[in-house]
Amino acid sequence: MNALSSSKEQRVIDVLQQFRLIYGSMRRHFRLVEERCGMSGSQMWVLQEVQRSPGIGIGELAERMGVHQSTCSQLVDKLVAQDCLDKQKKKGDQRRVGLQLTERGHEALAALPGPAEGVVPEALAAVPEVVLKTLQINLAELLQHIPGKDEKYANMPLADMVRNSEGD
């Protein structure tokens, strides 16, 4: 084994450990959200976005969260059933609904231990634009080398991915 391959092997391990740190931090954060709020990170993110923009529609909410509209609609329906959200017909267009927090929704948000969308989106928003662009380019290159990748995960909230992968 020459020095170059040994150096690359170490870099692979270093990057793998960085991915583990990211995943572990996400997992710990979303567990804490569930413990304190009694709801998933995805549900709390919906509540947080409604708090930021009372009356928001499901389409705009889905766009802000980067998820499919049907996924967002399912989250909203669960929150309505749990009495955390109200759907109200919009004044100008009775076919469209706007979302409002209920008292229970406000109470859940008050228990939130950090960003509902998770620590990774918050960290990404905090890095300089040039770093974000470089990361995007490099991750695109990495994804080209991953066999069997499933594009459906691109539109799934991180909280749901972490939650669905827990076997312990």
C-alpha positions as CSV (number, residue, x, y, z in Angstrom):
1,M,0.0,0.0,0.0
2,N,1.5,3.3,-1.0
3,A,1.2,6.6,0.8
4,L,-1.4,8.0,-1.6
5,S,-3.8,5.1,-1.1
6,S,-3.3,5.2,2.7
7,S,-4.0,8.9,2.7
8,K,-7.2,8.4,0.7
9,E,-8.3,5.6,2.9
10,Q,-7.9,7.9,5.9
11,R,-9.8,10.6,4.2
12,V,-12.6,8.2,3.4
13,I,-12.8,7.3,7.1
14,D,-12.7,10.9,8.2
15,V,-15.6,11.8,5.8
16,L,-17.5,8.7,6.9
17,Q,-17.2,9.9,10.5
18,Q,-18.5,13.3,9.5
19,F,-21.6,11.7,8.0
20,R,-22.0,9.7,11.2
21,L,-21.8,12.9,13.3
22,I,-24.4,14.5,11.1
23,Y,-26.7,11.6,11.3
24,G,-26.3,11.1,15.0
25,S,-26.9,14.7,15.7
26,M,-30.0,14.7,13.6
27,R,-31.2,11.5,15.4
28,R,-30.6,12.9,18.9
29,H,-32.3,16.2,18.0
30,F,-35.5,14.5,16.6
31,R,-35.7,12.2,19.6
32,L,-35.5,15.2,21.9
33,V,-38.3,16.9,19.9
34,E,-40.5,13.8,20.2
35,E,-39.8,13.5,24.0
36,R,-40.6,17.1,24.7
37,C,-43.4,17.8,22.3
38,G,-45.0,14.4,21.9
39,M,-44.9,14.7,18.1
40,S,-42.5,14.0,15.3
41,G,-40.1,16.6,14.0
42,S,-42.1,16.8,10.7
43,Q,-45.3,17.6,12.5
44,M,-43.5,20.2,14.6
45,W,-42.0,21.7,11.5
46,V,-45.5,22.1,10.0
47,L,-46.7,23.8,13.2
48,Q,-43.6,26.1,13.2
49,E,-44.3,27.2,9.6
50,V,-47.9,27.9,10.3
51,Q,-46.8,30.0,13.3
52,R,-44.5,31.9,11.0
53,S,-47.2,32.4,8.4
54,P,-50.7,32.1,9.8
55,G,-53.2,31.3,7.0
56,I,-50.6,29.6,4.9
57,G,-52.0,27.1,2.4
58,I,-50.9,23.5,2.0
59,G,-49.2,24.1,-1.4
60,E,-47.0,26.9,-0.1
61,L,-46.3,24.9,3.1
62,A,-45.2,21.9,1.1
63,E,-42.9,24.1,-1.0
64,R,-41.3,25.7,2.0
65,M,-40.6,22.3,3.5
66,G,-39.4,20.8,0.2
67,V,-41.8,17.9,0.4
68,H,-44.5,16.6,-1.9
69,Q,-48.0,18.2,-1.5
70,S,-49.6,14.8,-0.6
71,T,-47.0,14.3,2.2
72,C,-47.7,17.7,3.5
73,S,-51.4,17.1,3.3
74,Q,-51.1,13.9,5.4
75,L,-49.1,15.8,8.0
76,V,-51.7,18.5,8.2
77,D,-54.5,16.1,8.5
78,K,-52.8,14.3,11.4
79,L,-52.3,17.7,13.1
80,V,-56.0,18.7,12.5
81,A,-57.1,15.3,14.0
82,Q,-54.8,16.0,17.1
83,D,-56.4,19.5,17.5
84,C,-53.1,21.3,16.8
85,L,-54.2,23.0,13.6
86,D,-57.4,24.4,12.2
87,K,-58.3,24.5,8.5
88,Q,-60.2,27.7,7.6
89,K,-61.6,28.6,4.2
90,K,-59.9,31.5,2.6
91,K,-62.1,34.6,2.2
92,G,-61.5,35.2,-1.5
93,D,-61.6,31.5,-2.6
94,Q,-63.8,29.1,-0.6
95,R,-62.0,26.1,-2.3
96,R,-58.7,26.9,-0.6
97,V,-57.9,26.6,3.0
98,G,-55.6,28.5,5.3
99,L,-54.0,26.9,8.3
100,Q,-54.1,28.3,11.9
101,L,-52.6,27.1,15.1
102,T,-54.9,26.0,17.9
103,E,-54.0,26.4,21.6
104,R,-52.7,22.9,21.6
105,G,-50.4,23.7,18.6
106,H,-49.1,26.7,20.5
107,E,-48.4,24.6,23.6
108,A,-46.5,22.0,21.5
109,L,-44.3,24.7,19.9
110,A,-43.6,26.2,23.4
111,A,-41.9,22.8,24.3
112,L,-39.8,22.8,21.1
113,P,-36.1,22.3,22.1
114,G,-34.7,23.8,18.9
115,P,-35.5,24.1,15.2
116,A,-38.4,21.9,14.2
117,E,-36.9,21.3,10.8
118,G,-33.8,19.9,12.5
119,V,-30.2,20.8,13.0
120,V,-29.0,20.1,9.5
121,P,-31.3,22.7,7.7
122,E,-30.4,25.2,10.3
123,A,-26.7,24.5,9.9
124,L,-27.0,24.7,6.1
125,A,-28.7,28.1,6.3
126,A,-25.8,29.3,8.5
127,V,-23.0,28.5,6.2
128,P,-21.8,31.0,3.6
129,E,-23.3,30.7,0.1
130,V,-20.0,29.7,-1.5
131,V,-19.7,26.8,1.0
132,L,-23.2,25.7,0.3
133,K,-22.6,25.7,-3.5
134,T,-19.4,23.7,-3.1
135,L,-21.2,21.2,-0.8
136,Q,-24.0,20.9,-3.3
137,I,-21.5,20.2,-6.2
138,N,-19.6,17.7,-4.1
139,L,-22.7,15.9,-2.8
140,A,-24.0,15.6,-6.4
141,E,-20.7,14.0,-7.4
142,L,-20.9,11.6,-4.4
143,L,-24.5,10.7,-5.3
144,Q,-23.4,9.7,-8.8
145,H,-21.3,6.9,-7.2
146,I,-24.1,5.5,-5.0
147,P,-25.8,2.5,-6.6
148,G,-29.5,2.0,-6.1
149,K,-30.2,5.5,-4.8
150,D,-34.0,6.2,-4.5
151,E,-35.0,9.6,-5.5
152,K,-38.1,9.5,-3.3
153,Y,-35.9,10.3,-0.3
154,A,-35.1,13.7,-1.7
155,N,-38.6,14.9,-0.8
156,M,-38.9,13.2,2.6
157,P,-38.4,15.2,5.8
158,L,-35.3,14.3,7.6
159,A,-37.3,13.7,10.8
160,D,-39.3,11.0,9.0
161,M,-36.2,9.3,7.6
162,V,-34.6,9.2,11.0
163,R,-37.8,8.1,12.7
164,N,-38.5,5.3,10.2
165,S,-34.9,3.9,10.4
166,E,-34.9,3.5,14.2
167,G,-34.9,-0.1,15.2
168,D,-34.0,0.3,18.8
